[in-house]
Amino acid sequence: MQKMKILLVEDEEDIAEMIKIQAELNGYKIVIENDGLNGLRAIEREKPDLVILDVMLPGQSGLDVCRKIKNNAKTLNIPVIITSAKSEEVDQILGLELGADDYVCKPFSMKILFSRIRAVLRRGKETTESAPPTICFEPHFTLDLESYQLQKKGKPITLTLSEFNILKTLLSTRGKVLSRNQLLDQIAEGDSYIVDRNIDVHIASLRKKLGPNFRSIETVRGVGYRFNED
């Protein structure tokens, strides 16, 4: 059986070494980075099963890294555990609202940390196993996540990759308002430069293809867009 992989982003060498030893004893493969920017690169390169993020990181804070993970359709399903010496309730709430799956306050025992790791991975496995390969919305629409196809009453509607990624992201975060920058992250390819207003162009094209009676993609003035079937 292939070992599950943990990416640890931690700049304190002693803590990183203790977690590494314990991870290997528990049967996990572990990759360690010591700053936020390298952590983001490692997520794309390593495709970990779980990420452990310290909050106070050089280069980019753990909260910023968490936000980028959860705002990217390619990585939003990777579980994230935040570790921090900041134990105030407001700090924990902020981390969880950014999409973290758990928040562990320093100092922590290794038993507690790995108990949390097992619980988060178990929840993620259950979610993955139960997740359908298609998303149904409104009465007659189906978005197939494997074939990248949108259908209405069984008839295909051709979408560009950007339109598909925007629709998938809005459907995956129903009711949540996403900024143009958050949606921009979903359609940026490589080093291509996409200006903010292009999001509006993609949304307009997507709405046209969905039809004049489709009103679930709402514009939130001054903020961005959300999917709201109500």
N, C-alpha and C positions, 0 to 999 in steps of 0.2 A: 504494500500500500504506500502511495506517495505521501510524504510528510507535508503537513500544512505549513505554509510559509508566513512568518511574521516579519513585518518591516518595523523596526524600532528607530525612531528619530529622537535622539537624546544626546545632549552635549556634555553631560557629566559622565566621565569615563568609568568611575567606580560603579555608578548605578547601571550603566549600559552593560558592564561586564557581569554584574550579578544577575541581571535579567537574561543575558545570553546563556549563562551557565544553567539557570533554571529552565529556560526554554528548551535547551538541548536535552536536559534530564527528563522533561515532559514529552519528548518526542517531536518537537517542532524544529523546523529549519528557520534560522533567523538571519536577517540582513540588518546591519546597523549603519545609520547615517548620523552625522552630528550637527547638521544645520538644515533649516527649512527648505532652501532651494534644492539642495542635493536630495532631500527627502522626496520632493515632488518629482524629480527626475527618476528616482529609484522606483516610484510607484508605477510609472509607465514602463520601466525596464524590467522590473521584477514581477509585476502583477501579483502582489501579495494577497493572502487570504484575510489578513487583518493588519491594521496599522496602529501602532502605539505612538502617540505624539506628546512630547513635553511641550508645555505652553511657552516657556521662555527659551527660545531658540535663536541663535544668530542667523542672519540672512533673511529669515522670514519667520514670524511667530507661528506657533503650533495652531493657534486659532485661525490664522490666515490660510495655513495649509489645509486645515479641516474644511474651511469654507470652500476652497477650490476643489477639494476632492468631492464634496457633496453637490457642487454646482456643475460638475462635469458628468454628462450622461454615461461616459465610459467607465467612471470610477465611483459613481454615487452609491453603488451597492456594496462597496468594500467597507466592512465594519471598522470603526475608528474608536479607540479608547484614548482619552486625554488624561495625562498625568500632570499634576501641578501642585506646587506648594501653596497656591492660592486656594484656601479652603472655605472662603466666604460663599454663602448661598448664591449671591448674585453672579459670582464667577462660574459656579457650576451650572447655573441656569443658562448663562451666555454660551458656554460650551455645548450644552445639549441643544439649545435652539439653533446653533450653527449646523447641527446634524450629527454630532458625536453620539455614538451608541452607549457610551458610559464615560464616567468621570471619576478618576481615582486620585485622592488627595495624598500628597507626600507629607511625611514619610509613610510608606505602606509596607506591609509584609508581603513576601513573595507568595505565600499561600493565598492571601486575599487577591492579589493581582491575577494569579493564574486561575483562580476560581472565576473571576470576572471574565477572563479571556475565554474560558471554556463555555461560559453562559452565552457570551456574545456570539461566538462561533456556532453554537448550537442553534440560536435564534436565526442566524443568517442562513444556516443550512435548511432549516424548516421553511424559511421564506422563499429560498431559491427553489426548493422542491415543489412548493405549492404555486409558484408564479407561473401564470399561463403564458404561452408563446405569443398570444394575441391579446390586444386590448380592445374591448368593445365599448362604444360610446354612442350617446344619443340612440335613437331607435335602430338605425340601419348601418352604422359604420363599424368597420373592423380594421385595426392596424396590426399587421403581422410583423412581429419583431425579428423573425428569422429570415423572411424573404424580402423584407423592406417594402411591403406592398400595403396600400390603402385600398379598401373596397367599400362600396356603398351598394347594399342589396345584391352583393355578389359581383358587382361590376367594378373593374379596377379603375382607380384614379391615379394618374401618373404624378408623382411628387419628385422634386429634386432632393438630393441628399440633405441639403440645408433645411428644406421644408419638413422632411421626415423627422430630422433630429429635433427641430423646434416643436413639432406636434407631439412627438414621443415625450419630450421633457415636460411640456405643459400637462399632458395626460398623467404623467408619473407624479406630478405635484399638484393634483387637482385642488382648487380653492386657494392655493398659495400664489401670492403675487411675485413674479420674477422680473427683475430689472432687465433692461436691454443688454447690460454687460453680462449678466448671467446667461441670457440666451445666446449672446455673442460667443461665449465659451463653447457652446455646443456646435457651432457651425464653422469655427475657425479651423482652417486646414494648414498645417505646417507653418510657414512664415508668411502666408498670405495676409494682406492688410484689408480689414473690413471695417468701414466707418460705422459709427453707431446707428445712423439713419437707415442703413441697409436692413436692419432688423425690421423696420416698419415696412419696407418693400417686400420682404419675405412673408411677413404676416398678411399683407394685403393680397399677395398672390395665393397664399394658403387659403384665406377666407373665400376668395373667388372660386377656387377649385372645390371647396366644401359646399358651396352653393349659397344662394341669397337668403335662405331660411335658416342657415346655420349661425347661431348667435352665441355659442358657448365660449368662444375666445373673446374675452373682454379686455378693453383698453382701460388701464388705471392711469388717469391723467397725471403726468409728472413722475410716474414710477416705472411702469412697464406693462406687463400683460399677465393674465391668469386664465385658467380654464375653469369655467363655472357652469355646470349644467342646470343649476337652479334658475 
